[in-house]
C-alpha cells in the first residue's frame, strides 16, 4: 500500500470502539455466523453496546436474487434490505433491529466506489482496488459503529480464508489493525475433522488455514475449534504450538443440540473475559438480567419433553441429494421460540409439496400432525400440492399457518372450494385464469415488465390495522402492528367482498384499507386457520417469541 494512503489512515480520529473480526477456516458452513452472534451476545451481557456486520464476498448487491436452496433464506430488515440469514442470527441473539449499513457485499462496495469515482469524489486521483476498496469497507464499518455509538463491532467475513473473494475484506481488517492495534481482535472459526477410518481428530487443516491467514498479514488472537466432539488438551497443545496462539485461547466448540447454548459454552471456556482483557475493555461480570434470561430460555429448550408434531410444506428443500432446512431458517427458529416458551418440543417434518401432486391421496398423512405451516416462496412448482394440503387441513380442522405465499394460497384454496371458482389462481402461476385472486401489485407492474427485479419488491416494515375480536388481534394484544414484507403480489380487491361474504375474515389491512395483510377463519369455524402476507418469522426472538407463532403453537397443543 502506498505510504501516503497509510498516512491518511493514521490521521483519522482514534476511536475507543473495539472491532472483532470473525473469519472461517477449512470449510464453509462451519458456524461463523453463530460464533459471531454468540460473541456479540456475551459482550452485550457484559454491559457493552454491540452491533454486528456481515460481509458477503459475492458480487451480488444484496441477497435478494440468490437461490435459497444454495445460499439459504433471504432475511429482510426493517428498512427493506435483503440480506444473508446470518443477519437474522445477529438480530435474534442481540434482540435489536439492524439496518442495511450492517450488511455489505463485494458488489455493494464496488458499486459505491465506482459511483464516487464517477461523481469526482476522489478529486481526480487514480482509483485503485487497494486502498480504495478496503477504505470503503472501513468507512462502512465505522458508519455502522456511529449509527448506535457502539462500544464493540463484531464483523463476520464470509467465506473461508484462502478464497480470492474475501482477500480485500481481510486487507481492510489488516489496515484497521495497523491503525489501532489494541482495538482490533481476530477470531478464526475452524473445523477439526475426525476421519472415520482414522478415528483421530486432525489439527493439520486448521494449521494450514492459520498460515493462509498469516499470508494476509493477520494473526488470529483466538481459534474457535469446531468439531463433533470437544477438543482434548493434546489437540489444543498442537494448535497452540503450530498456530502461535496461546493454549488458553483455543476455544473448544463441539456440536450442540441448541445453538443458544453456544454463548454459555463460550463463557465457560473464558472467551468473554479473554476478549475484554486482550483489547483492554472494562466489562461487567456477564451475570446480569439479560444473561439470566438467556440461561432461562436454554433451560426451557432442554426441559421440554412433550412433543408437538409440525409439518412444514414447502418447495425449497432439495439441493442435490440433500435437504436444506436453511431455506426456512427464520421459520424454524420462530416455531422453536414459541414452542419452548409454551413448554413443548417441536418436531418438524419436511414435506415437499410435489409429493401431493404425484399422489393426492398422500395428503392423508397430514392427519397425524398437530399443525401445518406453509412458508413463503415463488413460482408455480408444487403449488397444486400445497393447495391440496390446505384444503385437507381446512376441512379436517388441523391448525394451519400460512406465511406470505402460504396466505395467498390459503385465499386461492378458499376461492376454489368455498366460492366455487375452480380456476381461481395467482397471476404468477396462471395469468390466463378467468379468476385472478392474487394479482401483481400496481406499483410492481412496470418493474416486472422492464425486468427491474433486484431489490424492487415491497420490502421492509409496514403497518397494519387489526380487526376487533379477530384471532390476530387477540394474539397481538393491540390493534396496530408493524411487520416485515417481501412480495410483489397481493389479494385482488375485486374478490374481497365475495370472500368475506363466505366467511373468510381479512383481519389485518393496510392503513389505507387497500392491502389485505392477514386472512383467517373465526375460531368457531376452525381451531386456527390464518395466513399473513408479511413474514412474522423475521421478528421472532428467543426472548421475545412472535405472538402469531405462539397463538399457532397453543392451538396445536389444544388440538393435539
Secondary structure per residue as TSV (DSSP state, phi and psi in degrees):
chain	resnum	aa	ss	phi	psi
A	1	X	-	360.0	141.6
A	2	X	-	-66.2	141.6
A	3	X	H	-62.8	-32.6
A	4	X	H	-63.3	-37.6
A	5	X	H	-70.1	-40.0
A	6	X	H	-62.9	-38.0
A	7	X	H	-61.3	-39.8
A	8	X	H	-64.3	-37.6
A	9	X	H	-63.0	-44.0
A	10	X	H	-65.7	-26.4
A	11	X	H	-73.9	-18.2
A	12	X	S	-63.8	148.4
A	13	X	-	-63.7	129.3
A	14	X	-	-72.3	139.8
A	15	X	-	-112.6	150.3
A	16	X	-	-83.2	-3.4
A	17	X	-	-65.9	146.5
A	18	X	E	-106.4	143.6
A	19	X	E	-121.3	123.5
A	20	X	E	-115.5	112.2
A	21	X	E	-94.7	132.4
A	22	X	E	-115.2	120.2
A	23	X	E	-123.4	162.8
A	24	X	E	-115.6	148.7
A	25	X	E	-129.3	151.0
A	26	X	S	79.9	-61.6
A	27	X	S	-137.4	159.8
A	28	X	S	-81.8	166.1
A	29	X	S	67.9	24.0
A	30	X	S	-81.0	-12.1
A	31	X	S	108.5	27.6
A	32	X	H	-61.7	-42.6
A	33	X	H	-62.9	-43.3
A	34	X	H	-70.4	-37.1
A	35	X	H	-63.7	-44.8
A	36	X	H	-62.3	-43.1
A	37	X	H	-62.3	-41.0
A	38	X	H	-67.2	-42.0
A	39	X	H	-61.8	-43.4
A	40	X	H	-61.1	-42.1
A	41	X	H	-64.1	-43.4
A	42	X	H	-57.7	-47.8
A	43	X	H	-70.9	-31.9
A	44	X	H	-63.8	-43.0
A	45	X	H	-69.1	-13.3
A	46	X	T	-98.1	17.6
A	47	X	T	91.3	8.7
A	48	X	-	-94.3	147.2
A	49	X	-	-85.3	116.7
A	50	X	E	-120.7	140.7
A	51	X	E	-129.4	163.6
A	52	X	E	-134.0	147.5
A	53	X	E	-129.9	136.9
A	54	X	E	-110.4	128.4
A	55	X	E	-108.3	117.0
A	56	X	E	-101.4	130.3
A	57	X	-	-80.7	11.0
A	58	X	-	-79.2	152.7
A	59	X	S	-71.9	-21.6
A	60	X	S	-50.1	141.9
A	61	X	S	-69.7	-37.8
A	62	X	S	-146.7	-175.8
A	63	X	S	-88.8	-0.7
A	64	X	T	-62.7	-26.8
A	65	X	T	-99.9	6.6
A	66	X	S	-85.7	145.4
A	67	X	-	-72.3	121.8
A	68	X	H	-64.7	-24.5
A	69	X	H	-77.9	-10.7
A	70	X	H	-107.3	-38.2
A	71	X	H	-106.9	-12.1
A	72	X	-	91.5	179.4
A	73	X	-	-64.8	156.7
A	74	X	-	-93.0	120.1
A	75	X	E	-94.5	141.7
A	76	X	E	-117.9	132.3
A	77	X	-	-91.9	169.8
A	78	X	T	-55.3	-38.8
A	79	X	T	-82.5	5.0
A	80	X	-	92.2	1.9
A	81	X	-	-69.4	132.8
A	82	X	E	-95.3	117.9
A	83	X	E	-139.4	-179.6
A	84	X	-	-68.1	152.8
A	85	X	T	-63.3	-21.5
A	86	X	H	-64.4	-25.6
A	87	X	H	-62.4	-33.5
A	88	X	H	-65.0	-41.4
A	89	X	H	-59.0	-44.4
A	90	X	H	-59.0	-47.8
A	91	X	H	-63.4	-40.9
A	92	X	H	-69.6	-42.3
A	93	X	H	-70.1	-39.4
A	94	X	H	-89.6	-18.8
A	95	X	T	68.6	31.1
A	96	X	-	-128.1	164.7
A	97	X	-	-100.7	125.9
A	98	X	-	-97.8	172.0
A	99	X	-	-129.0	176.4
A	100	X	G	-61.5	-22.0
A	101	X	G	-69.7	-16.1
A	102	X	G	-85.4	1.7
A	103	X	E	-132.9	127.1
A	104	X	E	-137.2	150.3
A	105	X	E	-125.7	164.8
A	106	X	H	-56.2	-44.4
A	107	X	H	-60.8	-41.7
A	108	X	H	-65.8	-40.9
A	109	X	H	-67.9	-48.3
A	110	X	H	-62.1	-40.3
A	111	X	H	-57.9	-43.8
A	112	X	H	-65.0	-45.0
A	113	X	H	-62.6	-42.8
A	114	X	H	-65.5	-42.0
A	115	X	H	-62.5	-39.3
A	116	X	H	-67.1	-38.5
A	117	X	H	-63.9	-41.5
A	118	X	H	-64.9	-28.5
A	119	X	T	-97.1	15.4
A	120	X	T	59.7	30.1
A	121	X	T	-73.0	-15.8
A	122	X	T	-97.2	7.4
A	123	X	T	61.7	32.9
A	124	X	T	85.1	3.7
A	125	X	-	-70.1	159.7
A	126	X	-	-75.1	116.4
A	127	X	-	-86.4	123.1
A	128	X	-	-120.7	156.7
A	129	X	I	-57.1	-46.7
A	130	X	I	-117.6	121.3
A	131	X	I	-102.0	-2.2
A	132	X	I	-67.9	-34.8
A	133	X	I	-68.1	-51.3
A	134	X	H	-59.1	-35.7
A	135	X	H	-64.7	-35.7
A	136	X	H	-67.9	-37.3
A	137	X	H	-60.5	-46.2
A	138	X	H	-62.4	-41.3
A	139	X	H	-59.1	-41.6
A	140	X	H	-67.5	-39.4
A	141	X	H	-61.8	-43.2
A	142	X	H	-70.1	-32.9
A	143	X	H	-65.8	-40.3
A	144	X	H	-63.4	-39.2
A	145	X	H	-60.2	-47.9
A	146	X	H	-69.8	-26.6
A	147	X	H	-56.9	-38.8
A	148	X	H	-123.0	13.3
A	149	X	T	52.8	53.4
A	150	X	-	-71.1	144.6
A	151	X	S	-82.7	-31.0
A	152	X	E	-137.8	135.5
A	153	X	E	-117.9	120.1
A	154	X	E	-98.7	122.0
A	155	X	E	-118.9	117.1
A	156	X	E	-95.6	122.0
A	157	X	E	-95.8	114.9
A	158	X	-	-66.6	162.5
A	159	X	S	85.0	-167.6
A	160	X	-	-123.3	140.1
A	161	X	T	-56.9	141.9
A	162	X	T	102.0	-14.6
A	163	X	-	-79.9	142.1
A	164	X	G	-61.9	-34.9
A	165	X	G	-63.9	-30.1
A	166	X	G	-104.6	10.9
A	167	X	H	-60.1	-40.5
A	168	X	H	-71.5	-28.0
A	169	X	H	-73.8	-37.0
A	170	X	H	-64.9	-36.2
A	171	X	H	-63.2	-39.2
A	172	X	H	-62.3	-42.5
A	173	X	H	-64.0	-41.1
A	174	X	H	-62.6	-41.7
A	175	X	H	-63.3	-38.6
A	176	X	H	-66.7	-36.5
A	177	X	H	-64.1	-38.3
A	178	X	H	-62.8	-43.2
A	179	X	H	-68.0	-46.3
A	180	X	-	-135.8	78.5
A	181	X	T	-59.6	-29.6
A	182	X	T	-82.4	-10.4
A	183	X	T	-105.0	-3.7
A	184	X	E	-116.2	132.8
A	185	X	E	-132.9	136.4
A	186	X	E	-116.3	131.7
A	187	X	E	-119.4	124.9
A	188	X	E	-104.5	124.5
A	189	X	E	-99.9	112.1
A	190	X	E	-129.6	156.6
A	191	X	E	-102.8	134.2
A	192	X	-	-112.3	104.2
A	193	X	-	-75.8	156.3
A	194	X	B	-124.8	88.6
A	195	X	-	-56.9	131.2
A	196	X	T	-61.2	-32.7
A	197	X	T	-82.4	-11.4
A	198	X	T	-104.8	-41.6
A	199	X	-	75.3	17.3
A	200	X	S	-127.7	138.1
A	201	X	B	-71.0	130.4
A	202	X	-	-107.0	130.4
A	203	X	-	-98.2	-14.3
A	204	X	H	-57.5	-43.5
A	205	X	H	-57.3	-38.7
A	206	X	H	-70.4	-35.3
A	207	X	H	-59.8	-43.3
A	208	X	H	-66.8	-37.1
A	209	X	H	-63.6	-41.1
A	210	X	H	-66.1	-41.0
A	211	X	H	-64.4	-36.1
A	212	X	H	-64.6	-41.4
A	213	X	H	-64.6	-38.9
A	214	X	H	-58.6	-34.4
A	215	X	T	-63.5	-20.0
A	216	X	T	-92.1	6.7
A	217	X	T	83.4	19.2
A	218	X	-	-124.6	133.4
A	219	X	-	-112.7	122.4
A	220	X	-	-65.6	141.0
A	221	X	S	-84.5	-29.8
A	222	X	E	-139.6	143.0
A	223	X	E	-113.8	120.3
A	224	X	E	-93.7	109.2
A	225	X	E	-93.3	104.9
A	226	X	E	-87.7	136.2
A	227	X	E	-164.6	175.7
A	228	X	S	-73.1	-24.1
A	229	X	S	-131.6	169.6
A	230	X	-	-69.7	150.8
A	231	X	-	-72.8	146.0
A	232	X	-	-96.1	172.1
A	233	X	H	-64.2	-33.0
A	234	X	H	-62.0	-42.8
A	235	X	H	-66.8	-38.5
A	236	X	H	-63.9	-40.0
A	237	X	H	-62.7	-42.4
A	238	X	H	-61.5	-48.1
A	239	X	H	-63.0	-41.2
A	240	X	H	-61.6	-43.2
A	241	X	H	-68.0	-47.2
A	242	X	H	-92.4	-12.2
A	243	X	H	-110.0	-0.9
A	244	X	T	60.3	38.8
A	245	X	-	-123.6	128.1
A	246	X	-	-54.4	147.1
A	247	X	G	-60.2	-34.4
A	248	X	G	-75.7	-2.5
A	249	X	G	-106.3	12.4
A	250	X	E	-96.1	108.4
A	251	X	E	-97.7	121.2
A	252	X	E	-77.6	128.8
A	253	X	E	-133.4	75.7
A	254	X	E	-72.1	164.5
A	255	X	-	-58.1	141.8
A	256	X	-	-129.4	158.3
A	257	X	S	-71.7	-31.4
A	258	X	-	-131.6	128.5
A	259	X	G	-64.2	-17.3
A	260	X	G	-79.3	-5.5
A	261	X	G	-80.5	-17.7
A	262	X	H	-62.7	-45.5
A	263	X	H	-58.6	-37.8
A	264	X	H	-66.2	-43.6
A	265	X	H	-64.7	-39.8
A	266	X	H	-61.7	-40.5
A	267	X	H	-65.3	-38.2
A	268	X	H	-61.7	-32.2
A	269	X	T	-81.9	-3.6
A	270	X	T	83.1	17.4
A	271	X	H	-65.5	-41.4
A	272	X	H	-61.4	-49.3
A	273	X	H	-62.1	-40.5
A	274	X	H	-61.2	-47.4
A	275	X	H	-61.6	-46.3
A	276	X	H	-60.6	-38.3
A	277	X	H	-70.9	-44.3
A	278	X	H	-65.7	-41.3
A	279	X	T	-94.0	7.6
A	280	X	T	56.9	56.1
A	281	X	-	-116.5	128.9
A	282	X	-	-77.4	114.7
A	283	X	-	-122.4	152.7
A	284	X	-	-72.2	177.9
A	285	X	-	-71.5	-20.7
A	286	X	S	85.7	20.3
A	287	X	-	-123.5	38.8
A	288	X	S	-89.1	-172.0
A	289	X	H	-61.5	-39.8
A	290	X	H	-60.9	-43.9
A	291	X	H	-65.4	-38.1
A	292	X	H	-66.9	-39.7
A	293	X	H	-65.0	-37.9
A	294	X	H	-63.9	-45.4
A	295	X	H	-64.6	-36.6
A	296	X	H	-63.4	-38.7
A	297	X	H	-65.9	-44.8
A	298	X	H	-63.5	-31.9
A	299	X	H	-64.4	-37.9
A	300	X	H	-63.7	-38.0
A	301	X	H	-60.9	-45.0
A	302	X	H	-78.5	-25.8
A	303	X	H	-91.5	-12.9
A	304	X	-	-69.5	122.3
A	305	X	-	-114.8	-39.0
A	306	X	S	-68.5	122.7
A	307	X	E	-88.3	143.9
A	308	X	E	-121.3	122.3
A	309	X	E	-90.5	114.4
A	310	X	E	-119.2	128.3
A	311	X	E	-96.5	131.5
A	312	X	E	-111.2	111.8
A	313	X	E	-102.8	116.4
A	314	X	E	-149.7	-162.0
A	315	X	S	-138.5	-4.2
A	316	X	-	-109.5	54.4
A	317	X	-	-104.9	-38.8
A	318	X	E	-84.0	129.3
A	319	X	E	-135.9	94.1
A	320	X	T	68.2	-127.3
A	321	X	T	-94.2	12.6
A	322	X	E	-120.1	164.9
A	323	X	E	-109.6	127.5
A	324	X	-	-108.2	94.2
A	325	X	G	-69.3	-17.7
A	326	X	G	-62.0	-15.8
A	327	X	G	-59.6	-26.3
A	328	X	G	-127.7	39.3
A	329	X	H	-55.7	-47.3
A	330	X	H	-65.5	-34.1
A	331	X	H	-64.7	-45.6
A	332	X	H	-58.3	-47.4
A	333	X	H	-66.2	-39.5
A	334	X	H	-61.7	-40.5
A	335	X	H	-61.1	-46.1
A	336	X	H	-60.2	-46.2
A	337	X	H	-58.3	-47.8
A	338	X	H	-70.6	-36.6
A	339	X	H	-67.6	-51.3
A	340	X	H	-64.9	-37.9
A	341	X	H	-64.8	-27.9
A	342	X	T	-89.5	2.2
A	343	X	T	85.4	17.3
A	344	X	-	-125.4	159.2
A	345	X	E	-105.0	116.6
A	346	X	E	-78.2	132.4
A	347	X	E	-113.8	111.8
A	348	X	E	-96.2	134.4
A	349	X	E	-118.0	124.9
A	350	X	E	-89.0	124.7
A	351	X	E	-124.2	119.4
A	352	X	E	-77.2	123.4
A	353	X	T	-61.5	-21.9
A	354	X	H	-59.8	-26.9
A	355	X	H	-57.5	-37.4
A	356	X	H	-80.7	-14.2
A	357	X	H	-81.2	-34.0
A	358	X	H	-72.9	-34.3
A	359	X	-	-148.7	99.8
A	360	X	G	-61.6	-28.1
A	361	X	G	-68.6	-17.4
A	362	X	G	-65.0	-17.5
A	363	X	G	-64.0	-19.7
A	364	X	G	-63.8	-19.1
A	365	X	G	-64.4	-17.4
A	366	X	G	-68.3	-16.0
A	367	X	G	-63.4	-22.5
A	368	X	G	-85.5	-4.0
A	369	X	-	-95.9	150.1
A	370	X	S	-83.8	-18.6
A	371	X	E	-167.4	159.1
A	372	X	E	-131.7	135.8
A	373	X	E	-122.6	135.8
A	374	X	E	-117.4	109.4
A	375	X	-	-80.4	-174.1
A	376	X	-	-72.2	169.7
A	377	X	-	174.9	179.1
A	378	X	-	-139.0	159.2
A	379	X	S	85.4	177.1
A	380	X	S	-92.7	-19.2
A	381	X	T	-61.9	127.4
A	382	X	T	79.7	-0.4
A	383	X	H	-64.7	-44.3
A	384	X	H	-63.9	-32.5
A	385	X	H	-66.1	-39.4
A	386	X	H	-65.7	-42.6
A	387	X	H	-61.7	-38.1
A	388	X	H	-62.6	-41.6
A	389	X	H	-66.6	-41.9
A	390	X	H	-63.7	-42.7
A	391	X	H	-59.3	-42.2
A	392	X	H	-64.1	-47.5
A	393	X	H	-71.2	-30.0
A	394	X	H	-66.6	-47.4
A	395	X	H	-71.3	-28.8
A	396	X	T	-101.0	12.6
A	397	X	T	57.4	38.1
A	398	X	-	-94.2	127.3
A	399	X	E	-51.6	132.0
A	400	X	E	-130.4	135.5
A	401	X	E	-131.5	115.9
A	402	X	E	-109.0	132.6
A	403	X	E	-114.6	119.5
A	404	X	T	59.4	-100.6
A	405	X	H	-59.6	-31.8
A	406	X	H	-63.8	-29.8
A	407	X	H	-78.2	-43.0
A	408	X	H	-59.0	-41.3
A	409	X	H	-72.4	-30.3
A	410	X	H	-57.5	-46.8
A	411	X	H	-66.7	-40.4
A	412	X	H	-64.4	-44.1
A	413	X	H	-59.7	-41.7
A	414	X	H	-65.5	-40.4
A	415	X	H	-65.4	-39.5
A	416	X	H	-68.4	-49.8
A	417	X	H	-100.4	-11.0
A	418	X	T	-111.3	-45.1
A	419	X	S	-79.0	-19.7
A	420	X	-	83.2	16.9
A	421	X	-	-89.2	83.9
A	422	X	T	-62.5	-25.1
A	423	X	T	-99.4	13.5
A	424	X	-	-53.5	137.9
A	425	X	E	-162.2	-179.8
A	426	X	E	-102.7	145.9
A	427	X	T	-60.5	-28.1
A	428	X	T	-61.9	-35.1
A	429	X	T	-93.7	-46.7
A	430	X	-	-139.7	87.4
A	431	X	T	-66.2	-12.5
A	432	X	T	-91.7	-1.6
A	433	X	-	-59.9	144.7
A	434	X	S	-81.8	-8.0
A	435	X	-	-131.7	85.6
A	436	X	E	-82.4	95.1
A	437	X	E	-77.0	-36.9
A	438	X	E	-114.5	117.9
A	439	X	E	-120.4	160.0
A	440	X	E	-67.4	140.5
A	441	X	-	-65.5	146.3
A	442	X	G	-55.9	-41.0
A	443	X	G	-70.6	-12.3
A	444	X	G	-99.7	-14.6
A	445	X	H	-59.8	-48.6
A	446	X	H	-67.2	-37.0
A	447	X	H	-61.7	-43.7
A	448	X	H	-69.6	-40.9
A	449	X	H	-63.3	-32.8
A	450	X	T	-99.0	7.7
A	451	X	T	63.1	29.2
A	452	X	-	-91.6	83.1
A	453	X	-	-102.1	-29.7
A	454	X	T	-70.5	123.2
A	455	X	T	64.4	24.3
A	456	X	-	-115.6	0.9
A	457	X	S	-70.3	176.2
A	458	X	E	-75.0	104.2
A	459	X	E	-121.0	144.9
A	460	X	E	95.6	-167.9
A	461	X	E	-82.7	131.4
A	462	X	E	-135.8	147.6
A	463	X	E	-81.8	159.8
A	464	X	E	-147.1	149.3
A	465	X	E	-102.5	137.6
A	466	X	E	-105.0	151.0
A	467	X	-	-83.3	133.2
A	468	X	T	-58.7	134.3
A	469	X	T	82.4	-1.2
A	470	X	S	-78.9	165.4
A	471	X	H	-60.4	-40.9
A	472	X	H	-63.4	-48.2
A	473	X	H	-67.8	-32.9
A	474	X	H	-67.6	-35.3
A	475	X	H	-69.4	-46.3
A	476	X	H	-75.4	-33.4
A	477	X	S	75.2	18.1
A	478	X	S	-156.9	162.8
A	479	X	S	-104.6	-0.6
A	480	X	E	-131.2	129.3
A	481	X	E	-129.3	169.1
A	482	X	E	-134.3	127.0
A	483	X	E	-138.5	159.6
A	484	X	E	-91.8	138.7
A	485	X	E	-119.7	158.0
A	486	X	E	-161.2	87.3
A	487	X	E	-163.0	162.4
A	488	X	S	-116.2	-15.5
A	489	X	E	-114.2	151.6
A	490	X	E	-142.1	165.7
A	491	X	E	-62.9	131.6
A	492	X	-	-72.6	116.2
A	493	X	G	-61.7	-19.5
A	494	X	G	-64.6	-18.3
A	495	X	G	-109.4	-3.2
A	496	X	H	-60.4	-47.4
A	497	X	H	-62.9	-40.8
A	498	X	H	-66.4	-37.7
A	499	X	H	-68.1	-43.2
A	500	X	H	-68.7	-33.4
A	501	X	H	-62.5	-26.5
A	502	X	T	-95.7	11.7
A	503	X	T	106.2	-11.6
A	504	X	-	-75.0	134.8
A	505	X	E	-109.7	123.2
A	506	X	E	-92.5	90.8
A	507	X	E	-86.4	-7.6
A	508	X	E	-134.4	127.0
A	509	X	E	-135.2	158.5
A	510	X	-	-64.8	158.9
A	511	X	T	-53.2	-31.1
A	512	X	T	-79.5	-13.2
A	513	X	S	81.0	6.7
A	514	X	-	-96.4	-18.8
A	515	X	S	-114.0	127.5
A	516	X	E	-86.3	115.4
A	517	X	E	-100.9	-28.7
A	518	X	E	-138.8	134.7
A	519	X	E	-122.4	140.6
A	520	X	E	-155.3	165.8
A	521	X	-	-108.7	144.4
A	522	X	-	-62.2	153.1
A	523	X	T	-64.5	-19.2
A	524	X	T	-69.5	-22.1
A	525	X	T	-102.0	-23.9
A	526	X	-	-160.6	141.2
A	527	X	S	-61.9	-35.9
A	528	X	-	-169.2	109.5
A	529	X	E	-139.5	94.8
A	530	X	E	-146.4	142.1
A	531	X	E	-135.4	149.3
A	532	X	E	-122.3	137.9
A	533	X	S	-71.9	-25.8
A	534	X	S	-90.1	-178.9
A	535	X	-	-113.6	88.2
A	536	X	G	-63.9	-23.5
A	537	X	G	-60.8	-24.7
A	538	X	G	-71.9	-15.0
A	539	X	G	-110.8	6.4
A	540	X	-	-79.8	135.6
A	541	X	B	-132.0	150.8
A	542	X	T	-58.3	-36.7
A	543	X	T	-93.7	0.6
A	544	X	B	-149.8	74.1
A	545	X	-	-58.5	152.4
A	546	X	-	-75.9	133.7
A	547	X	H	-59.5	-33.9
A	548	X	H	-71.9	-39.3
A	549	X	H	-64.2	-38.4
A	550	X	H	-65.4	-41.3
A	551	X	H	-63.8	-39.5
A	552	X	H	-63.4	-47.0
A	553	X	H	-62.1	-42.1
A	554	X	H	-63.2	-38.1
A	555	X	H	-66.1	-37.6
A	556	X	H	-64.9	-41.7
A	557	X	H	-63.1	-45.0
A	558	X	H	-65.6	-38.1
A	559	X	H	-73.9	-23.2
A	560	X	-	-58.4	360.0
